[in-house]
Amino acid sequence: MSGRHEKEKGVNVQVLLRCRPFSEEELRSNAPQVVTCNDYSREVAVSQSIAGKHIDRVFTFDKVFGPLAHQKDLYEQAVIPIVNEVLEGFNCTIFAYGQTGTGKTYTMEGECKRSKSGPNGELPPGAGVIPRAVKQIFDTLESQNAEYSVKVTFLELYNEEITDLLAPEEISRVNLEEKQRKQLPLMEDGKGGVLVRGLEEEIVASANEIFTLLERGSSKRRTAETLLNKQSSRSHSLFSITIHIKEATPEGEELIKCGKLNLVDLAGSENISRSGAREGRAREAGEINKSLLTLGRVINALVEHLGHIPYRDSKLTRLLRDSLGGRTKTCIIATVSPAVHCLEETLSTLDYAHRAKNIKNKPEVNQKMMKSTLIKDLYGEIERLKAEVYATREKNGVYIPKDRYYQEESEKKAMADQIEQMGVTLETQQKQHEELQEKYNEQVHQCCNLSNKLDATEKNLNQTSKLLANTEEELKKCRYTLKERDFIISEQRKAENALAHQACVLRSDLAKALQDNASLFLKIGREDKLSSDNRAVVNNFQVDLAQKVGSLCNTVATSLSRQNEHLQSVEKLCHSFLGDHDKAVVDTKKKVTALRALFLSHIEAMQNVVRLHKASSDAGLEEISSLIASNEHCIKECLQSEASEGVSIFDDLQSTLSTQQGELTLFARELCQRFNASIQQTRDISEYTEGFVDKLLEESKRLENFALKADDLQKNTIAEFQKAYEEQSKCEAEKLISDMNSLVSEHIRRQKEMVDARLVDLRESGTANKAFLDGHVSSMAGITTDAKRKWQAFTLQAEKDAKDSADYSGAKHCCMEELLQQCVNSAESAFKHLKRTHETVNEIGSKHVSTVKSCIRNASKNSEDILQHFDSISEQEQGSISGMLDEIKAHESTIGIFREHHSVQAASIEAKSQETFQQQYMEYEPSGTTPTRCDPDVPSKGTIESLRAMPIEDLLEEFRENFSYESFEVKELKPSLIPRSPLTQLN
Ligand SMILES: Nc1ncnc2c1ncn2[C@@H]1O[C@H](COP(=O)(O)OP(=O)(O)OP(=O)(O)O)[C@@H](O)[C@H]1O
């Protein structure tokens, strides 16, 4: 159970340590011993004191063999069990690892070359592991009477090249050298292992044969004399023994058991410099080290259980892959020297071997093969060899089996990948190298700087120590002259008092200067505040101005619209008035025509009556015929004169009315033209006002920008000045403390100079600002004056136009009134005339009636009819006249209504107009302001020159006051200047 459990967990690599005895040379040089071995406790102690540093380390291994241990001891204790396991069918490996000259070859091979086995087959005492193992194997196999075969291979790994040490001897020396140098490829065997293609496998039948082969192979190994070993092997060697043993199962089946023993003699693990390898062998040592380094990495990876084990990084590790972490049982024999001069390498070897103890392998016995299978494999091998021989004979290439070809291809590919990867790694490493070189250069530079600093510091230190020495000397002198010291102390005290007094004075001066500076800062602060106030005032002014200008524009627009409305209403009124007039005139014409026709018909009727009366009263009217004729004549004349007079009256009336109509049309047209002109003027002034406002806004913006810039500049100047002052003040104060007398005056002088200079700068900048502001003020004053003048001209023109319009309207109104009066008079005269006519007619009628009555009384009965008829005619005439009178009265009442309506319209228009004008003017007048300041021609506080002489803050205040919106107001509305509506004069 425990065996199976161990098998599953793995078996640690067995590590032995062997320490060789002192060599003759070491004994001669009496080299101290640093390694102590305790074979029983399996401990190796290394202790040495070098340059006060004490090294004392103890390592424990599986077995320890001290200098007195013999070859036999080591073999019996450590190797026999391994060989037995090989014979059981395991694969086992024994490494010899250690520094050159520590006995690796001695341990593995021993001194078998010089003294072969004795007559009884006994090995000499100096025989190493390999001959002893071979002997044990053959002894065991022979003792078992088993059928077996033993094959051996012996190869050398030198500079990552594999060479066969058992090459045939019949080849000439030159060929041998070539063969030796020919690299044998290492390949995967397809079963997880590796094989060296072309490696000779010698089948041996006895131990002696093996010894011969071993001697032959060892003689071919590359050796050289080093400082540490006169015959130092410069390569790794691998001696392999493969054993096939035939076994028979109880069922009579034949099985083949296979075991393999690898015996590895590694090259020296030492440092190249210590090995003493020179020139041409530097690469050799490098390659050897590379293999050993890879072996070390593989061991580390196995110990630390890393995922990737770098077996493929070297041929050595590829060859030993199965022995390291594989299914092989492994034993490492680490060899060390006891001498002190090998201490470093000894410790390295001990560390290495101790670490390797942790490697775990999982040994597995090789599966026993059926004899038939083995024979089959062998036949296959024979076929392969035959094909190879055939290919060689035909010289048409080399026969490679398919599997091997694919394997080789895949290996080639893997190698190409590896080469590529290595190229990338090389590039990265080169980059790293360059970076490191740069860092190194930087470090060198820093070192140089540091060494320079160190030199300077050392110099300073020397100077300081000299000063210290001088001071100490002076101190000594001072001690020796106590009296002098007392005197000096008293003098020093006096001087100190004087200095203290002077310091007080200087301090007070300094305090004063600080006060001055504080007051200066206060002033600067005030100036800052004033500037900010000014900026705020300018901003407020700008905002107010914009608001007022906006309201002015609105007012002008409203006024225009209202005026347009009023004009339209006046025009409508005139049109309606003219319409009424036309209607009245037409009606009057119709009435007059009707009246005239009535008169004519009455006259005709009268004539008819008279003719009838004359014809009917032939006899009785002779007396009155003359009277009738005279009456007829009289009435006729009267009627004719009346008719002509009436016609002339109505013609006059008609002409008067048509004249009035023309006059009214002309008046309306002219009024319209005048109002249009007034509107155009208002538009012009509005456009001009807008332009002026734009200019004003532009100017105020420029002014604001300048004020901001000036403010920033001043702030920067003040900040710089403050900073410079603080720095200089601090510096000066420090200097003052150290050397008060001279520096205070200098400080005050510099401070004064600086303050003066700064003040001059500030004044200059203030003057420049003032000049700039003056320029703008004057330009704005000019613009404002111009605007005021324009506004005044506009106002005067508007007033004049209004007056003219009013006068013209008044004149026209008077003219119209006169015309109307004339119409009324004409109508009244017509009425009187008609009345007179009526009276005359009545008088004539009464006279005629009385005459006719008298005639009738005197005439016949027919006279009554005439009289009746005459009465009826008189009644008709009376009715007609009274109708006419009614018509005239109605016309008069129409005229009265028109007049009344006209008056009401005129009154409302006047009221509206007056209200509009008042609104227009009153809107410009601010509530609660004093109009006396708004005289546009005279500045309130003096001329521009006086403004220039003012301080800047007063100037800004003045600017704010004078150029506020108030300055653009219409001056106080005097009653004489209030433009009156033209229609008010109508009343
Ligand atoms: N245990 C030992 N007892 C007696 N002599 C020894 C022992 N070990 C080594 N020597 C002697 O030390 C010398 C060097 O030994 P060896 O050639 O085996 O060293 P190495 O480790 O193989 O060196 P290299 O790596 O250079 O081949 C030899 O002359 C050998 O006889």
The ligand as an ORCA input file, in Angstrom:
! r2SCAN-3c Opt
* xyz 0 1
  N      37.959     10.233     -4.101
  C      39.149     10.340     -4.657
  N      40.176      9.642     -4.139
  C      41.371      9.764     -4.663
  N      41.666     10.557     -5.705
  C      40.692     11.244     -6.285
  C      39.382     11.175     -5.802
  N      38.615     11.994     -6.514
  C      39.416     12.532     -7.447
  N      40.657     12.089     -7.318
  C      41.758     12.517     -8.153
  O      41.589     13.856     -8.512
  C      41.988     14.065     -9.837
  C      40.888     14.745    -10.604
  O      39.802     13.901    -10.720
  P      38.804     13.923    -11.989
  O      39.560     13.981    -13.230
  O      37.947     12.771    -11.801
  O      38.026     15.183    -11.748
  P      36.768     15.713    -12.575
  O      35.820     16.178    -11.616
  O      36.341     14.700    -13.514
  O      37.400     16.891    -13.370
  P      36.952     17.438    -14.788
  O      35.598     17.944    -14.605
  O      37.935     18.465    -15.094
  O      36.977     16.320    -15.692
  C      42.325     12.774    -10.408
  O      43.703     12.597    -10.510
  C      41.756     11.797     -9.457
  O      42.572     10.637     -9.355
*
